[in-house]
Amino acid sequence: MASGSARPLKMTELKELSLAELKLRLHDWQDNLEAIRFQLDSGQLPNTARVRQIRRDIARLRTVIREVELGVRKPKGAEA
């Protein structure tokens, strides 16, 4: 899964995913954030900027999911 990658998510990548895939990724990133925060609290996280990056990725996912729910954006596999 992409949750271990060091690069941020791109909106163009997220636009290509189905609603189920978006929700799965959101869950994975939230779990990843929990693990990263634990490392931060225990002093084992060398890159503290990673917390901010993950929070922004979660916000991007939530934005796309909300747009799909409101009908602003069509999920992959939906008719145009």
Order of alpha helices (4+ residues) and beta strands (2+ residues): alpha-alpha-alpha
